[in-house]
Amino acid sequence: MTPQEQQAQFAENGFLVIQNILTPAELAVCHGEIQRLHKLAIDLESSGDPTRSDFQREPFANERMQHELPVLRKIENTRLHSDTFCTLAAHPTLVQAVQNLLGEDLLLFRSTLMLKPAHHGSPHALHQDSSYWPMQPPSLVTASIALNQATPENGCFKIIPGSHKWGLKQWGDIAKKQDEAIANREDIDLSGQIDISLGAGSALLFHSLLVHGSGPNRSPHSRNTALYAYFTPRVHYVPKAGAPRQKTFPVVAGLDGALEHTLVARTIDST
């Protein structure tokens, strides 16, 4: 598709698939880094390092993986723990695709590894990211890069095209047991829900209001995803009471080459 066609599809459906962002060599580096981060999780737990909370175990699995590695559900703030995944947030092909949707100036709201270990990965209930994020207007773009082949069998993304036009809704806990339904609500129409299968190295870009989730991984194949959420300086930081009144975000592109950009808390008129 041309850039204009990509913009039109994103505006209409709330998502876009970009094929083959990463090469096999780049994927191999990412796989090795994921193994290192699992080992780092053990070291941080043993030392009592406060950043150990970034490494979240799969809540419904009490077992360990091979070689006594923990069964992790996700790793937050990957840019702080890994040069590999810090650099990946600014991958030229990825940045170009996001800039086409948001504009030249890009800030990084979130850098995460979402992990669905073989036989263990639990489903993620349907939700909208902006329901949990203190950012207004809710117009962020998330890039979910498949580091393994993503299929319905190993818990690929499930989305409802066009649901970014529904407005912001309330959602509960995202983590679910393997045998729990992804959603059980009367106020959303599930008839348009589709699976997004991706080849390793391809990415799903989606609006922060798009309703999405993922199924369980009952297969013998892990599904690992590098996830980055981007926004522009036009988005305001609107934290809840008691939260810090300002926050500094990394600059991925633009803003005259600045490395960071600080946003001061702002109250948004909801009328």
Secondary structure, 3 states (H helix, E strand, C coil): CCHHHHHHHHHHHCEEEECCCCCHHHHHHHHHHHHHHHHHHHHHHHHCCHHHHHEEECCCCCCCCHHHCCCEEEEECHHHHCHHHHHHCCCHHHHHHHHHHHCCCEEEEEEEEEEECCCCCCCEEEECHHHCCCEECCCCEEEEEECCCECHHHCCEEECCCHHHCCCCCCCCCECCCCCCCCCCCCCCHHHCEEECECCCCEEEEECCCCEEECCCCCCCCEEEEEEEEECCCCEECCCCCCCCEEEEEEEECHHHCCEEEEECCCCCCC
